Amino acid sequence: MGKVNKKRNILITVLILCIFSLFLVNLFNIQVLGTQEDKSSAVSGVTVNVPAIRGEILDRNGYPLVTNRQVNKIVFTYPEFPKKYSERNRIIIELIRLFEKNGVEWNDELPIVIKGSQLAFAEDAENEISYLKSEAFLDLNYYATVENCFDAMVKKYDLSSYKLGEQRKIASVYYSMVKKGFNVGRDYEFATDVSGELVSALKERSDNFPGVDVQVSWEREYYDGTIAPHILGIVGPINEEEYESKKDEGYTINDVIGKSGIESAMEKYLRGKNGVKTITTDAQGNKTEEYTTEPEQGDTVILTIRRDLQKVAQDALEEGVKRLQIQTERSYRLSGSVVVMDTKNNECLAIASYPTYDNSTYQEDYDELNSDPTKPLWNRALRSTYTPGSTIKPAVAMAALEEGIITGSSGVVCNGVYRHYADYQPGCTGYHGYQNVISAIYNSCNIFFYDAARRLGIEKLNRYFTMFGLGEPTGIELVESVGTVDSVEHRTSKGDLWTPGLTIQAGIGHGDNQFTPIQLCSYVSTIANRGTRYKAHIIRSVKTADLSKTVMESGTQILSKANFADENWDLVYKGMLLVGTKSYADFSAVPCKVAAKTGTTTVAKRVNGRMIETFNGFIIAFAPYDDPQIAVCVSVEGAGSGGSTAPIASAIMEYYFAEKDVTETQQPESSLLP
């Protein structure tokens, strides 16, 4: 029995060992070989944002104003970009050297500069410096010096082996990478608009630059960057404040956004919808890309302006201002603006401001433009306010006629001085003798309008100004100034007392009355429409990118309607017709009758540290006299007189009516509209 039991025990032991061996083999296959098999088929994927192509901007006839062009961007992709600072530093500095060798810019935003051998914070970069010291980046005290900040970056990013200049360049890239939120789902844009030659050079050395990729993007392109730059506006990288307010709308920190003009006003239509792309990488490094969401191009915005008329208006304004510069011999540069409207609906056909600039070189020229004392970036047509002078007189005449203060047959005698008040006796521009309302408008007789304003009183006078839209928003889709209507309330807010002299000065467009050129154009358009005031607009419609569907159409909107007597309109018209046909405001080149009114105001201007007296000039006009189609306002700061601005308005009207046979259905060959 003992031998049998011993053999049985040996057999059981062998059997157990065999079973255990089989278990170990199976476990090895599962844990080791199986893992290796999994590794051979492992994949990794990331999703990235794909910016949409921005919508285009066209003129009313389909002529392109702003389109897009394809550009190459150099980006860092997080999954492939090295994690060790030493390897990152090598890649970054080699890229910078390559770019600088080829004269190509890279995105450098660090608010630290090197002056000689000394470090300094960049000027006017308070927000950037604050971020540099913030907990999100270096976590330093607010009083940290530039040396403290730089030393912290050198230590943090292991830059001690590099010289000062290269330390700063590499640190700048890290600053932007952190600020832009470089992570798994967000690439970092190292450089924008890189040439094909440099792209090829990078691809040839791609093994040296792991995690550095080329992406195709789009950039704004202008038919002519000098056409309507103040109107079209510009786009730029989204800043932190904009991102915080827009991130819930799908914006990313790498997006561009409309900064001014149409680009800003129509941002929600132009921006489009970003897409999402999944990039999958297998163990061998092979990449595949698939769109989870296709990007959608932004809508096309169609403006009311005519590209050809806009160019004519700009050229006429520039030539007129330069002519007046020579004639007046001013010691400072003159400036001005033009607004042209369709009287049937207050569509803006042209808006020009001078001095001006070129949108296509805006970024390169910005520092010079921003420091230019003539303020070429300022839109004088919509944002500047002026004392309107005698251009106000048609409105005063209509108020006096409607209120029964005067009639077509009543008048006053102008002896050069208004003597109603013993202690205040303002003068006139001449000795006009007997004046009725027609001759008073023609001769711009101050005495007549002093008397009319006195008898009306400031409240009634201002009520009529408001009916004509003066001191009121025009409704245009762009940023505009509202201006000021001089009044008892306005003077009280300044701590001043209202006097009778202020009332009669308001009657000739002086005092604190301040209106914009676009308000004056809307005002003369309202006169042309016999009291119907339309909302001004510069957006005609918005269509899908392929132009197949209309997303939005502006239409015509009446803001107010004054039911004044036709015979009173006729009287005002006749006075303005005389200005447009028989006075120094020469419109003889225009192939139709023009109604107009000039204005001149005295202003104090600081030149070279001292105050001098100068004169602004204005003209408002509409034509044809018997069937108004367009309204024009021209303003020139320092012109000397209102009449001297007439050649500018005349050149615009001459062109417009010479081209009147071209209908909107006869689209030019380059029109993008179907």
C-alpha positions in Angstrom: 0.0 0.0 0.0 2.8 2.4 0.8 4.3 2.0 -2.7 0.9 2.5 -4.4 0.2 5.6 -2.4 3.6 7.0 -3.2 3.1 6.4 -7.0 -0.3 8.0 -6.7 1.1 11.1 -5.0 3.8 11.4 -7.6 1.2 11.2 -10.4 -1.0 13.8 -8.8 2.0 16.1 -8.3 3.0 15.8 -11.9 -0.6 16.4 -13.0 -0.8 19.5 -10.9 2.5 20.8 -12.2 1.3 20.2 -15.8 -1.9 22.0 -15.1 0.0 24.9 -13.5 2.4 25.0 -16.4 -0.5 25.3 -18.9 -1.9 28.1 -16.7 1.4 30.0 -16.8 1.7 29.6 -20.6 -1.9 30.9 -21.0 -1.2 33.7 -18.6 1.9 34.7 -20.5 0.0 34.7 -23.8 -2.7 36.9 -22.3 -0.5 39.3 -20.3 2.6 39.6 -22.6 1.9 38.5 -26.1 -1.6 39.8 -25.9 -0.3 43.2 -24.8 2.2 43.3 -27.6 -0.5 42.6 -30.0 -2.6 45.4 -28.6 0.4 47.7 -28.8 0.9 46.9 -32.4 -2.7 48.0 -33.2 -3.0 50.8 -30.7 -4.2 54.2 -32.0 -4.5 57.6 -30.5 -6.7 60.5 -31.5 -7.2 64.2 -30.9 -9.9 66.6 -32.0 -8.9 70.1 -33.3 -10.9 73.1 -34.2 -11.0 74.0 -37.9 -11.6 77.8 -38.5 -14.3 78.7 -40.9 -13.6 80.8 -44.0 -14.8 84.3 -43.3 -17.7 85.7 -45.4 -17.1 88.1 -48.2 -18.1 91.7 -48.5 -19.5 93.1 -51.8 -20.8 96.4 -53.1 -24.4 96.9 -54.1 -23.7 95.6 -57.6 -21.8 92.5 -56.6 -18.3 94.0 -57.0 -15.9 92.4 -54.5 -14.6 94.6 -51.8 -13.2 92.1 -49.3 -12.6 88.4 -50.1 -10.1 85.8 -48.8 -6.8 84.3 -49.9 -5.2 81.1 -48.8 -2.2 81.3 -46.4 0.2 78.8 -44.8 0.4 78.7 -41.0 3.1 77.0 -39.0 1.6 75.4 -35.9 2.8 73.3 -33.0 0.6 70.2 -32.4 0.5 69.1 -28.8 0.6 65.3 -29.0 3.7 65.2 -31.1 5.5 68.3 -29.7 8.3 67.2 -27.2 7.6 67.5 -23.5 11.2 68.1 -22.4 12.2 71.7 -22.3 15.6 71.0 -23.7 14.2 69.4 -26.9 11.5 72.1 -27.2 14.1 74.8 -26.9 16.2 73.2 -29.7 13.2 73.1 -32.0 12.0 76.7 -31.2 15.4 78.3 -31.7 16.1 76.4 -34.9 12.8 77.5 -36.2 13.4 81.1 -35.3 16.9 81.1 -36.9 15.4 79.6 -40.1 12.7 82.2 -40.2 15.0 85.1 -39.5 17.4 83.9 -42.1 14.6 84.0 -44.6 13.3 87.4 -43.4 10.0 85.9 -42.2 8.2 87.1 -39.1 7.0 84.8 -36.4 4.5 85.6 -33.6 6.4 87.5 -30.9 4.2 88.9 -28.2 6.4 89.0 -25.1 6.1 92.4 -23.4 9.9 92.5 -22.7 12.3 94.2 -25.0 16.1 94.5 -25.0 17.5 98.0 -25.3 21.3 97.8 -25.8 22.1 95.1 -23.2 19.3 96.1 -20.8 15.9 94.5 -20.4 12.8 96.7 -20.3 9.0 96.3 -20.3 7.4 97.2 -23.6 5.6 100.5 -23.7 1.8 100.6 -23.6 1.6 96.9 -22.7 0.1 97.0 -19.2 -2.3 94.1 -19.8 0.4 91.9 -21.2 2.8 92.7 -18.4 0.0 92.0 -15.9 -0.6 88.6 -17.5 3.2 87.9 -17.4 3.3 88.3 -13.6 -0.1 86.6 -13.0 -0.7 83.3 -11.3 -1.6 81.9 -14.7 2.0 82.4 -16.0 4.9 83.3 -13.6 2.9 83.8 -10.4 5.0 86.8 -9.3 4.2 89.9 -7.2 2.7 92.8 -9.0 5.8 94.9 -8.2 8.1 92.3 -9.8 10.8 94.0 -12.0 11.5 93.1 -15.6 14.7 91.3 -14.4 12.6 89.3 -11.9 10.2 88.2 -14.7 13.0 87.4 -17.1 15.0 85.4 -14.6 11.9 83.4 -13.7 11.4 82.4 -17.4 15.0 81.5 -17.9 14.8 79.2 -14.9 11.3 77.8 -15.7 12.2 76.9 -19.3 15.8 75.9 -18.8 17.3 78.6 -20.9 20.5 79.3 -19.1 22.7 77.8 -21.9 21.5 80.4 -24.4 22.6 84.0 -24.9 20.4 86.9 -23.8 18.8 87.6 -27.2 17.9 83.9 -27.9 16.7 83.5 -24.3 14.2 86.3 -24.9 13.0 84.8 -28.3 12.5 81.3 -26.9 10.7 82.8 -23.8 8.4 84.7 -26.1 7.2 81.5 -27.7 6.5 80.0 -24.3 4.7 83.1 -23.2 2.4 82.9 -26.2 1.9 79.1 -25.9 0.7 79.4 -22.4 -1.4 82.5 -23.1 -3.1 80.9 -26.1 -3.8 77.7 -24.1 -1.6 75.2 -26.1 -3.0 71.8 -25.2 -4.2 68.5 -26.7 -7.1 70.0 -28.5 -5.6 73.4 -29.3 -2.6 74.0 -31.6 -0.3 76.9 -31.2 0.2 79.2 -34.1 3.9 80.0 -34.4 3.8 82.0 -37.6 1.2 83.2 -40.1 1.3 83.7 -43.9 4.5 81.7 -44.6 5.8 81.4 -48.1 5.7 78.2 -50.1 9.5 78.2 -50.2 9.8 78.3 -46.5 7.1 75.6 -46.1 9.2 73.4 -48.4 12.3 74.0 -46.4 10.5 73.0 -43.3 9.1 69.8 -44.8 12.6 68.8 -46.0 13.8 69.0 -42.4 10.6 67.7 -40.8 12.5 65.0 -38.8 14.2 67.9 -37.0 10.9 69.5 -36.0 8.6 66.9 -34.4 5.2 68.4 -33.6 5.7 71.3 -36.1 3.0 71.2 -38.8 1.8 73.3 -41.7 -1.9 74.2 -41.9 -3.7 76.0 -44.6 -5.8 78.9 -43.5 -7.4 82.1 -45.0 -6.6 85.7 -44.7 -8.6 88.9 -45.7 -7.8 90.2 -49.2 -8.9 93.5 -50.5 -9.9 94.5 -54.1 -8.2 97.8 -53.3 -7.2 98.5 -49.7 -7.6 102.2 -50.2 -11.4 101.9 -51.0 -13.6 102.6 -48.0 -11.2 101.4 -45.3 -13.0 103.3 -42.6 -16.3 101.6 -43.6 -15.0 98.1 -44.2 -12.9 98.0 -41.0 -10.4 95.3 -40.1 -10.1 91.9 -38.4 -7.5 90.8 -35.9 -6.7 88.1 -33.3 -9.3 87.9 -30.6 -8.0 89.4 -27.3 -8.6 88.1 -23.8 -11.5 90.4 -23.1 -13.2 89.5 -26.3 -12.6 85.8 -25.8 -14.1 85.8 -22.3 -17.3 87.5 -23.6 -17.4 85.3 -26.8 -16.2 81.8 -25.8 -19.7 80.6 -25.0 -20.5 81.5 -28.7 -17.9 79.0 -29.9 -14.9 81.3 -30.2 -11.5 80.0 -29.5 -8.4 81.9 -28.3 -6.9 81.4 -31.8 -9.8 82.9 -33.7 -9.8 86.2 -35.5 -12.7 88.7 -35.0 -14.0 91.9 -36.5 -12.4 94.9 -34.8 -14.1 97.8 -36.6 -16.4 98.9 -39.4 -18.5 96.3 -41.2 -16.1 93.5 -40.1 -17.2 94.2 -36.5 -20.8 95.3 -37.1 -21.6 92.2 -39.2 -19.4 89.8 -37.2 -22.2 87.3 -36.5 -22.8 86.8 -40.2 -19.3 87.0 -41.5 -17.6 84.7 -39.0 -19.1 81.4 -40.2 -19.1 78.2 -38.2 -15.9 76.5 -37.2 -15.5 72.8 -37.9 -14.1 69.9 -35.8 -11.5 67.5 -37.2 -10.3 64.2 -35.6 -6.7 63.3 -36.2 -5.8 59.7 -35.5 -2.3 58.4 -35.2 -1.4 54.7 -35.1 1.7 53.1 -33.4 3.7 53.5 -36.6 3.0 57.2 -36.7 0.6 57.1 -39.6 -2.0 59.9 -39.4 -5.6 59.9 -40.7 -7.9 62.9 -40.6 -11.7 63.0 -40.5 -14.1 65.9 -40.1 -16.5 65.4 -37.3 -18.1 68.7 -38.2 -17.5 70.4 -41.5 -16.7 74.1 -41.2 -19.2 76.5 -42.8 -18.1 79.6 -44.6 -19.5 82.9 -43.3 -22.3 84.7 -45.1 -21.8 87.3 -47.8 -22.6 90.9 -46.8 -23.7 93.2 -49.6 -23.3 96.9 -48.9 -25.3 99.8 -50.3 -22.2 101.6 -51.5 -21.2 101.7 -55.2 -17.5 100.8 -55.5 -17.0 103.1 -58.5 -18.8 106.1 -56.8 -16.9 105.4 -53.6 -13.6 105.8 -55.5 -14.8 108.9 -57.2 -15.9 110.5 -53.9 -12.6 109.6 -52.2 -10.6 111.1 -55.1 -12.7 114.2 -55.3 -12.3 114.7 -51.5 -8.5 114.2 -51.6 -8.0 116.5 -54.6 -10.3 119.1 -53.1 -8.6 119.1 -49.8 -5.1 119.3 -51.4 -6.3 122.2 -53.6 -7.7 124.1 -50.5 -4.4 123.3 -48.7 -2.6 125.3 -51.3 -5.2 128.1 -51.5 -5.5 128.7 -47.8 -1.8 128.3 -47.1 -2.6 126.6 -43.8 0.3 125.7 -41.5 -1.5 122.4 -40.6 -2.9 119.6 -42.8 -6.6 120.0 -43.8 -9.0 117.1 -43.5 -12.6 116.4 -44.4 -15.3 114.0 -45.3 -18.0 113.1 -47.9 -21.4 111.4 -47.5 -23.6 110.5 -50.5 -27.1 109.1 -50.0 -29.9 107.8 -52.1 -32.8 110.2 -51.2 -35.4 107.5 -51.9 -34.3 105.4 -48.9 -31.1 106.9 -47.3 -28.9 104.1 -48.6 -25.3 105.3 -48.3 -23.8 105.2 -51.8 -20.4 106.5 -50.6 -18.8 107.6 -47.4 -15.3 109.0 -47.4 -12.9 110.4 -44.8 -9.6 112.1 -45.4 -6.7 111.7 -44.5 -7.2 108.0 -45.1 -5.1 104.8 -45.1 -4.7 101.4 -46.8 -6.5 98.4 -45.2 -4.1 96.0 -46.9 -1.1 97.4 -45.1 -2.9 98.4 -41.9 -1.0 96.1 -39.6 2.5 97.2 -40.9 1.5 100.9 -40.8 -0.5 100.9 -37.5 2.1 102.6 -35.3 2.6 105.4 -37.8 -1.1 105.8 -38.4 -2.0 105.8 -34.8 0.6 108.5 -33.9 -0.3 110.7 -36.9 -1.7 114.0 -35.6 -4.1 114.2 -38.5 -5.8 111.0 -37.2 -6.2 109.1 -40.5 -7.8 106.2 -38.7 -10.7 108.4 -37.5 -13.9 108.2 -39.5 -14.8 111.9 -39.7 -18.0 111.3 -41.7 -19.6 109.4 -38.9 -17.7 110.3 -35.7 -16.7 114.0 -36.0 -19.2 116.6 -34.9 -19.2 120.2 -36.2 -20.9 123.5 -35.7 -23.0 123.4 -38.9 -23.1 127.1 -39.6 -25.5 128.3 -42.4 -26.3 124.8 -43.6 -28.9 125.0 -40.8 -30.8 127.9 -42.4 -33.2 125.8 -44.6 -34.5 124.1 -41.4 -34.9 127.5 -39.6 -36.8 128.8 -42.6 -39.1 125.9 -42.6 -39.8 126.2 -38.9 -40.6 129.9 -39.3 -42.9 129.3 -42.3 -44.7 126.4 -40.6 -45.2 128.4 -37.3 -46.5 131.4 -39.2 -43.6 133.6 -38.1 -42.9 134.5 -41.7 -44.6 134.1 -45.1 -43.3 134.0 -48.7 -44.0 137.7 -49.0 -42.7 138.9 -45.6 -39.2 140.0 -45.0 -36.6 142.0 -43.1 -34.1 144.7 -44.0 -30.5 143.8 -43.6 -28.2 146.7 -42.7 -25.3 144.5 -41.7 -26.1 144.5 -37.9 -29.0 143.0 -35.9 -30.0 145.7 -33.5 -33.0 144.1 -31.6 -30.9 143.8 -28.4 -29.2 146.9 -26.9 -26.4 144.8 -25.4 -25.9 142.3 -28.1 -25.8 143.3 -31.7 -24.2 140.6 -33.9 -23.4 141.3 -37.5 -24.1 139.8 -41.0 -21.8 138.8 -43.8 -22.9 141.8 -45.8 -25.5 144.6 -46.4 -28.3 142.7 -48.1 -31.1 145.2 -47.9 -34.7 143.8 -48.1 -34.7 140.0 -47.7 -37.5 137.5 -48.1 -37.1 133.8 -47.3 -35.9 132.9 -50.8 -33.2 135.6 -51.0 -32.2 135.1 -47.4 -31.4 131.5 -48.1 -29.6 132.5 -51.3 -27.6 135.3 -49.7 -27.2 133.4 -46.4 -28.4 136.6 -44.6 -27.8 136.3 -40.8 -30.1 139.2 -40.0 -33.1 137.4 -41.5 -32.4 134.2 -39.5 -31.5 136.0 -36.3 -34.9 137.5 -36.4 -36.7 134.3 -37.3 -34.9 132.4 -34.5 -35.7 135.1 -31.9 -39.4 135.0 -32.8 -39.5 131.2 -32.8 -37.8 130.7 -29.5 -35.3 127.9 -28.8 -37.8 125.2 -27.9 -39.7 125.4 -31.2 -36.5 125.8 -33.1 -35.0 122.7 -31.6 -38.3 120.7 -32.2 -37.8 121.3 -35.9 -34.1 120.4 -35.8 -35.1 117.1 -34.3 -37.7 116.5 -37.0 -34.9 116.8 -39.5 -32.8 114.3 -37.6 -30.2 116.8 -36.3 -28.7 115.6 -33.0 -30.4 112.3 -33.6 -28.9 108.9 -34.5 -29.2 108.3 -38.2 -29.6 104.5 -37.7 -26.6 103.5 -39.7 -25.2 100.1 -38.7 -21.8 101.4 -37.9 -20.6 103.4 -34.8 -21.7 107.0 -35.1 -21.7 110.1 -32.8 -25.0 111.6 -31.9 -23.9 115.2 -31.6 -25.5 118.0 -29.6 -28.6 120.2 -30.0 -27.9 123.5 -28.0 -30.7 124.0 -25.5 -31.5 125.4 -22.0 -31.0 121.9 -20.6 -27.6 121.4 -22.3 -26.4 124.8 -21.0 -27.7 124.0 -17.5 -25.8 120.7 -17.5 -22.6 122.8 -18.1 -23.4 125.3 -15.4 -24.2 128.0 -17.9 -27.3 130.3 -18.2 -29.3 130.5 -21.3 -29.4 134.0 -22.9 -31.4 135.5 -25.8 -28.1 135.8 -27.7 -27.8 132.0 -27.7 -31.2 131.6 -29.3 -30.4 133.8 -32.3 -27.0 132.2 -32.7 -28.7 128.8 -32.9 -30.7 130.3 -35.8 -27.5 130.6 -37.9 -26.1 127.2 -36.8 -23.7 128.4 -34.2 -23.5 128.0 -30.4 -23.1 124.5 -29.1 -25.0 122.8 -31.9 -22.7 120.0 -33.1 -23.8 117.6 -35.8 -22.0 114.9 -37.8 -21.6 115.0 -41.6 -23.9 111.9 -42.0 -26.6 113.7 -40.0 -26.3 116.7 -42.3 -26.6 114.4 -45.3 -29.6 112.8 -43.8 -31.0 116.3 -43.1 -30.7 117.5 -46.7 -32.1 114.1 -47.9 -35.1 114.8 -45.6 -35.5 118.2 -47.3 -35.3 116.5 -50.7 -38.1 114.2 -49.5 -40.3 117.0 -48.3 -40.2 115.9 -44.7 -39.8 112.1 -44.9 -36.8 111.0 -42.9 -35.5 107.5 -43.6 -33.2 105.4 -41.5 -29.7 105.6 -42.9 -28.2 102.3 -43.8 -25.1 100.8 -45.4 -26.1 97.1 -45.3 -28.3 96.2 -48.3 -28.6 92.4 -47.6 -26.9 89.3 -46.3 -26.8 86.1 -48.4 -25.4 82.7 -47.9 -21.8 82.1 -49.1 -23.0 80.6 -52.4 -25.5 83.6 -52.8 -28.4 81.1 -53.2 -30.4 82.3 -50.2 -31.1 85.7 -48.6 -30.4 85.6 -44.8 -31.3 89.2 -44.1 -32.5 92.2 -46.1 -32.5 95.7 -44.7 -35.4 97.3 -46.5 -36.5 100.9 -46.2 -37.5 102.3 -42.8 -39.2 105.7 -42.2 -38.0 107.3 -38.9 -40.3 110.3 -39.0 -42.6 112.2 -41.4 -43.3 115.9 -41.2 -46.4 117.0 -43.0 -45.4 120.5 -43.9 -47.2 122.6 -46.4 -46.1 122.2 -50.1 -46.0 125.9 -50.6 -43.5 126.2 -47.7 -41.3 123.5 -49.3 -41.4 125.3 -52.6 -40.1 128.5 -51.0 -37.2 126.6 -49.3 -36.4 124.7 -52.5 -36.2 128.0 -54.5 -33.7 129.5 -52.1 -31.5 126.4 -52.3 -31.8 126.3 -56.1 -30.4 129.8 -56.3 -27.4 128.7 -54.2 -26.9 125.7 -56.5 -27.2 127.6 -59.8 -26.3 131.2 -59.3 -23.9 131.6 -56.4 -20.2 130.8 -56.0 -21.3 127.2 -55.2 -20.7 126.3 -58.8 -22.5 123.1 -60.1 -22.4 124.1 -63.8 -20.7 120.8 -64.8 -23.6 118.7 -63.3 -26.2 117.9 -66.1 -29.2 118.7 -63.9 -30.3 121.4 -61.5 -28.8 121.2 -58.0 -30.3 122.6 -54.8 -27.7 123.4 -52.2 -26.7 125.4 -49.0 -23.2 126.2 -47.9 -22.0 126.9 -44.4 -18.9 128.4 -42.8 -17.9 128.3 -39.1 -15.1 129.9 -37.1 -13.2 127.5 -34.9 -10.2 127.8 -32.6 -7.5 125.3 -33.3 -4.3 124.5 -31.5 -1.3 124.6 -33.9 2.3 124.2 -32.6 1.3 125.0 -29.1 -0.8 128.1 -29.7 -4.4 128.8 -30.5 -5.3 130.1 -34.0 -8.6 131.0 -35.6 -9.6 129.0 -38.7 -12.7 128.3 -40.7 -14.5 125.0 -41.5 -16.5 124.8 -44.7 -19.6 122.7 -45.5 -22.0 122.2 -48.3 -25.2 120.2 -48.4 -27.0 119.5 -51.7 -29.5 117.4 -53.6 -30.3 116.7 -57.2 -32.1 116.7 -59.5 -34.0 119.7 -58.2 -37.3 118.6 -59.6 -36.9 114.8 -58.8 -34.3 114.3 -56.1 -32.2 111.2 -56.4 -29.1 111.8 -54.3 -28.0 113.9 -51.4 -24.5 115.0 -50.7 -22.7 116.5 -47.7 -19.1 117.7 -47.9 -17.1 119.0 -44.9 -13.6 120.3 -44.9 -11.8 121.4 -41.7 -9.9 124.6 -42.4 -11.5 125.1 -45.9 -11.9 128.9 -45.4 -15.5 128.9 -46.6 -18.4 126.6 -47.4 -18.5 127.7 -51.1 -14.9 126.4 -51.5 -16.1 122.8 -50.9 -18.6 122.9 -53.8 -16.2 121.5 -56.4 -16.0 118.3 -54.4 -19.7 117.9 -54.4 -19.9 118.9 -58.0 -17.4 116.3 -59.1 -19.4 113.5 -57.4 -22.7 114.6 -58.8 -21.2 115.0 -62.3 -20.0 111.4 -62.3 -23.2 110.1 -60.7 -25.5 111.6 -63.3 -23.1 110.8 -66.2 -23.5 107.1 -65.1 -27.3 107.2 -64.4 -28.1 105.1 -67.5 -26.3 102.1 -66.0 -29.1 100.2 -64.2 -28.8 97.8 -61.4 -29.8 94.9 -63.6 -26.8 95.5 -65.9 -24.3 93.8 -63.7 -20.6 94.2 -64.5 -18.7 91.2 -65.6 -16.9 90.9 -62.3 -20.1 91.0 -60.3 -20.4 88.0 -58.0 -24.2 88.3 -57.8 -26.3 85.9 -59.9 
